[in-house]
């Protein structure tokens, strides 16, 4: 992914987030509805991983962006219930934001641990 230009990385990211936005705006199929919180955690973990691989050395910016994206999605879901003639999604849910944040924190712990170990090995075997 290091061969991609910055505009290409932005284009890929926007495409993925457009798909994610659509995915967050529709109701989950019945078999998945009882796993909503876990899916929030997993999505934000994977999104953080994807973006950190795509945009190296931008962890804090990615963390903040994804946190605000999750909050925006919750407000947008609530707004969509007023905008459309029928309900396409649930309501604003603070718990979803909590699980989004948990996914981000979990990834951050793993990412920072990995970066620390990599840094130490580079110093030791230089």
N, C-alpha and C positions, 0 to 999 in steps of 0.2 A: 504494500500500500504506500510505500515511500516514493514510488514512481509517479503517483498522482499529483497533479498540481492542486494548489489551494482552491481554485474555482471548481475543479472536479470534485474535491472532497466536500465542498459546500453543496454542490448539486446532488451528490449521493445522499448527504445528510438531509437535505430538504425533501427529497423523494421519500426517504424512509419515515420522516416525521409526518409527511402528508398521509402516508398509509397508517401510521400510528394514530393520528388524529381521527381518521375515519373509523379505525378499529375501536377507539375509546368512545366514539359517539353512538355506536349501535349496541343494542342489548346483547349480552352474552347468550349463547345457546344454553338451554336448560341444564345440560350435564355439567357445565362449567360455572354456573352461578354460585355454587357453594364454595368455590375456590377463588373467588374474586380477589380477596386480599393477597393470597399467595401469588396470583397472577400479576398483581401490581408490583409486588416485591421483585418477582422474576423479571418483569419487563424492564424496570428501572436498573436492576443489576446488569442485564444484558445491554441496555442502551448505553450505560456508563462504560461498559467494557468496549463496545463497538466504537464509541466516540473517542475513548482514550487511546485505542489502537490507531484510529484514523488521524487524530490530532494529538500527536505526542507533546508532552510537557504543557498541557493545558488543563490539568486535572481540576483545579479550583474553578475555572471558568465553566467547565463541563458540569461539575457538581451543581453550581448555582443555576446554570441554564436549565438543567433537568428538574431541579427543585421548583423553579418558577413555571416550567412547562406543566408539571403535575398539578400545581395550584390552578393555573389557567384552565386546564382541562376540566377540573372539577367545577369551576365557575361556568365554563362554557356548557357543560352538561346540564347544569341547572337552568341556564338561559335558554337552551334549546327546547326545554319543555314548554316554555312560553311562546317560543317563536313558531314551532310547527303545530299543525292542527291536532296531531296525536303524539303521544309520548314515545320518544325514540330511545330514551335512556332514563336511568334513575335520577336521583337528586344529588346535590352537593354532599360529599361524605368526607368528614375530617379524618376518618379512619383510613380511607384510601391514601390520603396525603401522608399519614403516619407510615403506612406500608411502603409508599414510594420512597420516603426518606430512609426507611430501614434498608431497602435495596441499595440505595446510594451509599449509605454508611458501610454496609457489608462489603460492597465492591471496593470502597475506599480503603478499608482495613487491609483487604487482600492486595490491592494495588500498591499501597504504600509499603506493605511488608515486602512485596516482590521488588519494588524499587530500592528499598533499603538493602536487601540481600544482594541485589545486582551491584549496587554502589560499593558495598563492602568487598565483594569478590573482585571488582575491578581494581580497587585500591590494593588488595592483598597480592594479586597476581599480575601487577603491572610491571 
